[in-house]
Amino acid sequence: MVFCLSSEEPRRPLRSDMVHFQASEVQQLLHNKFVVILGDSIQRAVYKDLVLLLQKDSLLTAAQLKAKGELSFEQDQLVAGGQLGELHNGTQYREVRQFCSGSGHHLVRFYFLTRVYSEYLEDVLEELTYGPAPDLVIINSCLWDLSRYGRCSMESYRKNLERVFVRMDQVLPDSCLLVWNMAMPLGERITGGFLLPELQPLAGSLRRDVVEGNFYSATLAGDHCFDVLDLHFHFRHAVQHRHRDGVHWDQHAHRHLSHLLLTHVADAWGVELPKRDYSPGQPFPPHEFFNYNPVEDSSMPPHLGCGPGVNFVPGPLPPPIPGPNPHGQHWGPVVHRGMPRYVPNSPYHVRRMGGPCRQRLRHSERLIHTYKLDRRPPAHSGTWPG
């Protein structure tokens, strides 16, 4: 989780098993996959970086990160909302984007959400029910939920989290991998257009609310056997890559996020990843995000989150994750998995998984391909929507 217990031991350098993907490897990993990304402007940047990485080994520009609702981005198209409607910062803002590769083997769709569960989300789920079944769903909604919906926003958020996970469980096929992205850490000051002038008094408490909201969302996602990627933990010391508005992040952070996400997805699907060391051609060294400077790190309020003497418990904590560290601190990447990892004995071996949760079959049981095999994956049996 994002929470650490107190310890008198000095912090050790954090190391990551994350893979730095090349565009050709992302194309192979997501070959014949339908990826759906839902959430706010952070999730839109997740979508944009993935679309870019499916085509070339380059980073997003500052202008691409800042733009919203544009008619086209890197060969994608605006399907609904955005500039086709009205650009605003209200809770009724809509934006639906879609990228379909020229080969027709990659489909990525983005839905902008201002609330984790709503009538609009039901419309989205209905659309997914009658369209091609998603292979991967990446979702997060937190900041809007906790800042735009009144005094009881946390209580409403917890109820809506339960609703959305129940509905996802009902609608998504068992073969679909759902990854809940925990909200990224906020800065001490929030500026720009995210908070309306009348909501500025909430800025001081919002980053504490995000930590609490992350706790509940991760716990509920795990209860429903969905995967959780703890972005708050991964980026808690990467404040040099956060924009001055205190909310958004630069292109280096989003490429790092994409690598984390794709590593998680490949592991969940049982895909063997390429092993390579860092080379000067990569955008940034893998250890950059783990250089801790307590003077610069203002992502966490005093006595909240990871730090000395911390003991923040907003509710019942899940069972501790077993490991060699007796103090319960995390020295490496944090991933909470709804199902045990699927590890095939051979590229052709398939076995069923069991467990206390409703059986959720990994996509690797339908299609297994590894980077060690020089094989062309089978063509998609259906037709992507245009």
C-alpha positions in Angstrom: 0.0 0.0 0.0 1.0 3.7 0.3 1.4 3.3 4.0 4.6 2.5 5.9 5.2 1.6 9.5 7.8 3.5 11.5 11.3 2.3 11.6 14.6 3.5 13.0 16.5 1.9 10.2 17.8 4.2 7.4 16.1 4.0 4.1 17.8 1.7 1.6 18.0 2.6 -2.1 14.9 1.4 -3.9 15.4 -0.9 -6.9 12.9 -1.7 -9.6 12.3 -4.8 -11.7 10.5 -2.6 -14.2 11.2 -3.2 -17.9 11.9 -0.4 -20.3 9.8 -1.3 -23.2 10.5 -0.4 -26.8 7.7 0.3 -29.2 8.1 -3.0 -31.1 7.7 -4.8 -27.8 4.6 -2.9 -26.8 3.1 -3.7 -30.2 3.8 -7.4 -29.6 2.5 -7.4 -26.0 -0.8 -5.7 -27.0 -1.2 -7.4 -30.4 -4.9 -8.0 -31.0 -5.8 -6.5 -27.7 -8.6 -4.0 -26.9 -7.4 -1.7 -24.2 -9.9 0.6 -22.4 -8.6 3.5 -20.2 -11.1 5.4 -18.0 -10.5 8.4 -15.7 -9.4 12.0 -15.5 -6.7 14.1 -17.1 -3.9 11.9 -15.6 -5.5 8.8 -17.2 -5.8 10.7 -20.4 -2.1 11.2 -20.3 -1.7 7.5 -19.6 -3.7 6.9 -22.8 -1.7 9.3 -24.8 1.7 7.9 -23.8 0.5 4.4 -24.6 -0.8 5.4 -28.0 2.5 7.1 -28.7 4.6 4.1 -27.5 2.6 1.8 -29.7 4.0 3.8 -32.7 7.4 5.1 -31.9 10.1 5.3 -29.3 9.7 9.0 -28.3 8.2 11.0 -25.4 5.1 13.2 -25.3 5.7 16.9 -25.8 4.6 19.4 -23.2 2.0 20.7 -25.6 0.5 17.2 -26.1 0.3 16.7 -22.4 -1.5 20.0 -21.9 -3.9 19.6 -24.7 -7.4 18.3 -24.1 -10.3 17.5 -26.4 -8.3 17.9 -29.6 -9.7 16.4 -32.7 -6.7 14.2 -33.3 -3.6 13.1 -31.4 -0.9 10.9 -33.0 -3.3 9.2 -35.5 -6.1 8.8 -33.0 -9.5 10.4 -33.3 -11.9 12.2 -31.0 -15.1 10.2 -30.9 -17.3 12.3 -28.7 -17.1 15.4 -26.4 -14.0 17.6 -26.3 -13.9 20.1 -29.2 -16.9 18.3 -30.7 -18.8 19.7 -27.8 -17.8 22.3 -25.2 -14.5 22.6 -23.5 -15.0 23.3 -19.8 -13.9 22.2 -16.3 -17.4 21.1 -15.1 -18.5 17.7 -13.9 -20.4 17.2 -17.1 -17.3 17.3 -19.3 -17.0 14.4 -21.7 -14.2 13.2 -23.9 -14.0 9.9 -25.7 -10.9 9.1 -27.8 -9.9 6.1 -29.8 -6.7 4.8 -31.5 -6.8 2.0 -34.0 -3.4 1.1 -35.5 -2.9 1.0 -39.3 -2.5 -2.7 -39.1 -5.8 -3.1 -37.3 -4.1 -5.1 -34.5 -4.2 -2.5 -31.7 -7.3 -0.7 -30.4 -7.1 1.7 -27.4 -10.0 3.7 -26.2 -10.3 6.5 -23.5 -13.3 7.7 -21.6 -13.0 10.8 -19.5 -14.6 10.4 -16.1 -15.5 13.0 -13.5 -16.8 10.5 -11.1 -15.9 6.8 -10.5 -19.5 5.7 -10.8 -22.4 7.5 -12.4 -25.1 7.2 -15.0 -22.5 8.1 -17.6 -20.4 5.1 -16.5 -23.4 2.9 -16.9 -23.6 4.1 -20.5 -19.9 3.3 -21.0 -20.4 -0.2 -19.6 -23.4 -0.8 -21.9 -21.3 0.4 -24.8 -18.5 -2.1 -23.9 -21.1 -4.9 -23.5 -22.3 -4.6 -27.0 -18.9 -3.9 -28.6 -15.8 -6.0 -28.7 -14.9 -7.4 -25.3 -12.0 -5.5 -23.7 -8.8 -7.4 -22.9 -7.4 -4.8 -20.5 -9.2 -2.1 -18.5 -7.1 0.6 -16.7 -9.2 2.8 -14.5 -8.8 5.5 -11.8 -11.0 8.3 -10.5 -10.3 10.1 -7.3 -9.5 13.8 -7.5 -12.8 14.9 -9.0 -14.7 12.6 -6.7 -13.2 14.1 -3.6 -13.3 17.8 -4.7 -16.5 18.4 -6.7 -19.3 16.6 -4.9 -20.0 18.3 -1.6 -19.1 17.8 2.0 -19.8 14.0 2.1 -17.5 13.3 -0.8 -15.4 10.7 0.9 -18.5 8.7 2.0 -19.9 9.0 -1.5 -16.6 7.9 -3.0 -16.5 4.8 -0.9 -20.0 3.8 -1.9 -19.3 4.5 -5.6 -16.1 2.5 -5.5 -18.1 -0.5 -4.3 -20.7 0.1 -7.0 -18.1 0.4 -9.8 -16.3 -2.8 -8.8 -19.5 -4.7 -8.6 -20.5 -3.6 -12.0 -17.1 -4.2 -13.5 -17.3 -7.7 -12.1 -20.7 -8.2 -13.7 -19.9 -6.7 -17.1 -16.3 -7.6 -17.9 -15.5 -11.0 -19.2 -13.4 -13.3 -17.0 -10.6 -13.1 -19.4 -10.3 -9.3 -19.0 -7.5 -7.9 -16.8 -8.6 -4.9 -14.8 -5.9 -2.7 -13.3 -6.9 0.0 -10.7 -4.3 2.8 -10.9 -4.1 4.4 -7.4 -4.1 8.3 -7.6 -0.7 9.9 -7.8 0.6 12.2 -5.0 -0.5 15.8 -5.0 1.7 18.8 -4.2 1.3 21.2 -1.3 -0.3 23.8 -3.5 -2.8 23.1 -6.2 -3.0 25.8 -8.9 -4.3 26.1 -12.5 -7.7 25.2 -13.7 -8.4 21.9 -11.8 -9.9 23.6 -8.7 -12.4 26.3 -9.4 -11.9 29.5 -7.4 -14.7 28.6 -4.9 -13.0 25.2 -4.3 -9.5 26.6 -3.5 -10.0 26.2 0.3 -10.1 22.4 -0.3 -6.5 22.4 -1.7 -4.9 22.0 1.7 -6.8 18.9 2.7 -7.2 17.3 -0.7 -3.8 15.5 -0.8 -4.6 14.0 2.6 -8.0 12.9 1.2 -6.3 11.3 -1.8 -4.2 9.1 0.6 -7.3 8.0 2.4 -9.2 7.5 -0.9 -6.3 5.4 -2.2 -6.5 3.2 0.9 -10.2 2.5 0.4 -10.0 2.0 -3.4 -7.1 -0.4 -3.2 -8.8 -2.4 -0.4 -12.1 -2.7 -2.3 -10.4 -3.5 -5.6 -8.5 -6.3 -3.9 -11.7 -7.6 -2.4 -13.1 -7.9 -5.9 -10.0 -9.7 -7.2 -8.9 -6.8 -9.3 -5.3 -5.8 -9.7 -3.9 -2.6 -8.1 -0.9 -0.6 -9.2 0.2 1.7 -6.4 1.3 4.9 -8.4 1.2 6.9 -5.2 4.1 4.8 -3.8 6.1 4.7 -7.0 6.0 8.5 -7.5 6.1 9.8 -3.9 9.7 10.9 -4.3 9.5 12.0 -8.0 8.4 15.6 -7.2 10.9 17.0 -9.7 8.6 15.5 -12.5 5.4 17.0 -11.2 4.1 20.2 -12.8 3.8 23.4 -10.9 0.0 23.0 -10.7 0.6 20.3 -8.1 -1.6 17.8 -10.0 -0.1 16.8 -13.4 3.2 15.2 -14.4 5.7 15.6 -17.2 6.5 13.3 -20.1 9.3 11.5 -18.3 6.9 10.6 -15.4 4.3 9.3 -17.8 6.8 7.1 -19.7 7.9 5.7 -16.4 4.3 5.1 -15.5 3.8 3.3 -18.9 6.7 1.0 -18.2 5.4 0.2 -14.7 1.9 -0.5 -16.1 3.1 -2.7 -19.1 5.5 -4.6 -16.8 2.5 -5.4 -14.6 0.3 -6.4 -17.5 3.0 -8.7 -19.0 3.5 -10.4 -15.7 -0.3 -10.9 -15.3 -0.6 -12.4 -18.7 2.4 -14.7 -18.3 4.4 -13.0 -21.0 8.2 -13.4 -20.7 9.8 -10.0 -20.8 13.1 -9.0 -22.5 16.0 -8.4 -20.1 18.2 -5.5 -20.8 20.3 -3.0 -18.8 19.8 0.7 -19.0 21.4 2.3 -22.0 22.1 6.0 -22.7 19.5 6.0 -25.4 16.7 5.6 -22.8 14.8 8.8 -21.7 16.0 8.6 -18.1 17.9 6.1 -15.9 15.7 3.6 -14.0 17.0 4.8 -10.6 16.0 8.4 -11.2 12.6 8.1 -9.6 14.1 6.5 -6.5 16.5 9.3 -5.5 15.0 10.4 -2.2 15.6 13.9 -1.0 13.6 14.8 2.1 14.0 18.5 1.5 12.5 18.3 -2.0 9.8 15.7 -1.2 6.7 17.6 -0.4 4.3 15.1 -1.9 3.2 13.9 1.6 1.9 16.0 4.4 3.7 15.8 7.8 2.8 12.6 9.7 1.0 11.1 6.7 2.1 8.5 4.3 5.7 7.2 4.2 8.0 8.7 6.6 9.5 8.4 10.1 7.0 8.0 12.9 4.0 7.4 10.6 1.0 5.4 11.6 -1.9 6.5 9.4 -4.8 4.1 9.6 -8.1 5.4 8.2 -9.9 2.1 8.6 -9.2 -1.7 8.8 -5.9 -2.5 7.1 -5.6 -5.5 4.8 -3.4 -8.4 5.9 0.3 -7.5 5.7 2.1 -8.6 2.6 4.6 -11.4 3.5 8.2 -10.6 2.8 11.7 -10.7 4.3 11.4 -7.1 5.7 10.3 -7.5 9.4 9.3 -3.8 9.6 6.7 -4.0 6.8 8.3 -1.3 4.7 8.5 -1.7 0.9 11.9 -1.5 -0.6 10.8 -2.3 -4.2 7.8 -1.8 -6.5 4.4 -2.3 -4.9 1.8 -4.3 -6.9 -1.2 -5.9 -5.2 -2.6 -8.7 -7.3 -6.2 -9.9 -7.2 -5.2 -13.4 -8.3 -2.0 -15.4 -7.9 0.6 -14.8 -10.7 0.1 -17.1 -13.7 3.5 -18.7 -14.6 3.2 -21.2 -17.6 5.6 -24.1 -17.5 6.0 -23.8 -21.3 4.7 -21.5 -24.0 2.0 -24.1 -24.8 1.0 -25.1 -21.3 -2.3 -23.9 -19.9 -3.7 -24.6 -16.5 -6.7 -23.3 -14.7 -6.4 -21.1 -11.6 -8.4 -21.4 -8.5 -8.9 -19.4 -5.3 -11.3 -17.9 -2.9 -12.4 -15.3 -5.4 -14.6 -15.7 -8.4 -12.4 -17.4 -11.0 -10.9 -14.8 -13.2 -9.0 -16.4 -16.1 -5.9 -14.6 -17.2 -5.8 -13.6 -20.9 -2.8 -15.8 -21.2 -5.1 -18.8 -21.1 -6.6 -17.7 -24.5 -3.4 -16.5 -26.1 0.2 -17.2 -25.0 3.2 -15.7 -26.7 6.6 -14.9 -25.3 9.4 -12.8 -26.5 11.6 -15.9 -26.7 9.4 -17.2 -29.5 9.8 -15.8 -33.0 6.2 -16.5 -33.9 3.6 -14.3 -35.5 0.5 -14.1 -33.2 -2.7 -15.3 -34.8 -4.8 -12.7 -36.5 -7.7 -11.2 -34.6 -10.9 -13.1 -35.3 -13.2 -10.1 -35.2 -13.3 -6.6 -36.7 -12.3 -3.5 -34.8 -14.8 -0.7 -34.8 -13.6 2.3 -36.9 
